[in-house]
Amino acid sequence: MQPSMKLIAGLGNVGVPYAWTPHNLGFLAVDQIGERAGIGIERPEAKALVGLGKIAGHDVTLAKPQTMMNLSGLAVRELLGRLECGPADLIVLYDDVALPWGMLRIRERGTAGGHNGLKSIIGAIGTMEFARVRMGVQPEHPIGDLADYVLRPMRKAQLEIAAEMVEQAADAVEAILVLGIAQAMNRFNRRASPSEEMEE
């Protein structure tokens, strides 16, 4: 049987001021996936920029919702409908303030954990049962205004870590496609911290 199309969506905000902020790691990661696979993510469709191609023998659609972060679900829901995919065919890449900088985790389901883009997707498609690749951007010390923190341009040291995470995220998506999510999680996930295990 022909494997179904996979929708790989990176989350971020549109516009130059947001390009190099922690909140745009999803965009940067999906760009990296496209670059590796020779897929340009340029065609406007369903409130997103999309690119179609193949990765590891799978038909994939790479997408960057253009709705701004808090409405990402509108684009994802519309794309799933157009592609005739279900949540099982969806992989979402995004920044996560609950994980330390540089830590990457694959999850097959879960709550939004305070991330507005993820909250929008869960609300729009009506389920938490979809794969996600979380990229850690936790502040080094407690911060009152997390929104301001994730929308501030990354410093040089953070950019270097972000570049590594983006490469890892592309590796993680390839692993999910080739090995399946359970084996990909075994390969990429370090042991969870106690607070994270409680969150799950």
C-alpha positions in Angstrom: 0.0 0.0 0.0 1.3 3.5 -0.9 2.3 5.4 2.3 0.1 8.5 2.8 1.4 12.0 2.4 3.1 13.5 5.5 2.6 17.1 6.5 5.6 18.6 8.2 4.8 22.0 9.7 7.3 24.4 11.3 5.8 27.1 13.5 6.9 30.7 13.6 5.9 34.3 13.0 6.0 36.1 9.6 8.2 39.1 9.1 11.8 40.2 9.3 11.7 41.3 13.0 10.8 37.7 14.0 13.2 35.8 11.7 15.9 35.1 14.2 13.9 34.8 17.4 13.6 31.6 19.5 9.9 31.5 18.5 10.9 31.0 14.9 12.9 27.8 15.4 10.1 25.8 13.7 10.4 27.9 10.6 14.2 27.5 10.6 14.0 23.8 11.1 11.5 23.2 8.3 13.7 25.4 6.0 16.7 23.1 6.9 14.6 20.0 6.0 13.7 21.6 2.7 17.3 22.5 2.0 18.5 19.0 2.6 15.7 17.5 0.4 15.9 20.1 -2.3 12.3 21.3 -1.6 11.6 25.0 -1.9 8.9 26.2 0.6 7.5 29.0 -1.6 4.1 28.2 -2.9 1.2 30.0 -1.1 -1.6 27.6 -0.2 -4.1 27.3 2.7 -2.7 30.3 4.7 0.8 28.8 4.5 3.9 28.6 2.3 4.4 25.0 1.2 6.8 22.8 -0.7 6.2 19.3 -2.0 8.7 16.5 -2.4 10.1 13.3 -1.1 12.1 12.4 2.0 13.3 8.9 2.6 10.8 7.6 0.1 7.8 9.4 1.6 5.8 12.0 -0.1 5.9 15.1 2.1 4.5 18.6 2.2 6.6 21.1 4.1 4.7 24.0 5.5 5.2 27.3 7.2 1.9 28.8 8.4 1.6 32.5 7.5 -1.1 33.3 10.0 1.2 34.4 12.8 1.9 31.9 15.6 -1.4 32.1 17.6 -3.5 31.1 14.5 -1.2 28.3 13.2 -4.0 25.8 13.5 -6.1 27.4 10.7 -3.4 26.7 8.2 -2.6 23.2 9.5 -6.3 22.1 9.5 -6.8 23.4 6.0 -3.7 21.7 4.7 -4.6 18.4 6.3 -8.0 18.6 4.6 -6.6 19.5 1.2 -3.9 16.8 1.4 -6.5 14.2 2.7 -4.2 13.5 5.7 -5.1 12.8 9.2 -3.4 13.9 12.5 -1.4 10.6 12.3 0.3 12.1 9.2 1.3 15.4 10.9 4.7 16.3 12.4 4.9 19.8 14.0 8.3 21.5 14.8 8.4 24.3 17.4 10.4 26.0 20.2 9.7 24.9 23.8 10.5 27.0 26.9 10.1 23.9 29.1 13.3 22.4 27.7 16.9 23.7 28.2 18.7 25.3 25.2 20.0 22.6 22.8 17.7 19.8 24.1 15.5 18.2 21.5 12.6 15.9 22.2 10.2 13.9 20.0 6.7 13.3 21.3 3.8 11.4 19.8 1.1 13.3 21.7 0.7 15.8 24.5 -0.8 19.1 25.7 0.2 22.5 24.3 2.3 23.2 27.4 1.5 26.9 27.1 2.7 27.2 23.5 0.1 29.2 21.6 0.9 27.8 18.2 0.4 24.3 19.4 -2.7 25.3 21.3 -4.1 26.7 18.1 -3.4 23.4 16.2 -4.9 21.2 18.9 -8.0 23.4 18.9 -8.3 23.4 15.2 -7.9 19.7 14.5 -9.5 18.6 17.7 -6.8 16.2 19.0 -3.5 16.1 20.8 -2.6 12.9 19.0 0.1 14.1 16.6 3.9 13.9 16.4 5.9 16.9 17.4 9.6 17.8 17.6 10.3 20.2 20.5 13.4 22.4 20.5 14.5 23.7 23.9 14.8 27.5 24.4 14.4 27.7 28.2 15.7 30.9 29.8 18.8 30.6 31.9 17.0 32.3 34.8 13.4 33.0 35.7 11.8 35.6 33.4 8.5 37.5 34.0 7.6 38.1 30.4 8.2 34.8 28.4 6.4 36.3 25.3 9.0 39.1 25.2 11.8 36.6 25.7 10.8 34.3 22.8 10.2 37.2 20.4 13.6 38.8 21.1 16.4 38.2 18.5 18.8 35.4 19.6 22.3 36.3 20.8 25.3 34.9 19.1 25.8 32.0 21.5 22.1 31.1 21.2 22.3 31.3 17.4 25.1 28.7 17.4 23.0 26.3 19.6 20.0 27.0 17.5 21.9 26.0 14.3 22.8 22.6 15.9 19.2 22.1 17.1 17.8 22.8 13.6 20.2 20.2 12.1 19.1 17.7 14.9 15.4 18.5 14.2 15.9 17.7 10.5 17.6 14.4 11.5 14.7 13.7 13.9 12.1 14.1 11.2 14.0 11.8 8.9 14.2 9.3 11.7 10.4 9.5 12.3 9.8 8.9 8.6 12.3 6.0 8.3 12.1 4.2 11.7 8.7 5.3 13.1 8.1 7.5 16.0 8.9 5.0 18.8 12.4 4.2 17.5 13.0 7.9 16.7 12.1 8.8 20.3 14.5 6.1 21.6 17.3 7.5 19.5 16.8 11.3 20.2 15.2 11.7 23.6 17.4 12.0 26.6 16.0 11.1 29.9 13.3 13.5 31.0 13.7 15.8 34.0 11.3 15.1 36.9 9.3 18.2 36.1 8.9 17.2 32.5 7.8 13.7 33.4 5.1 15.3 35.6 4.1 17.5 32.7 3.5 14.5 30.4 
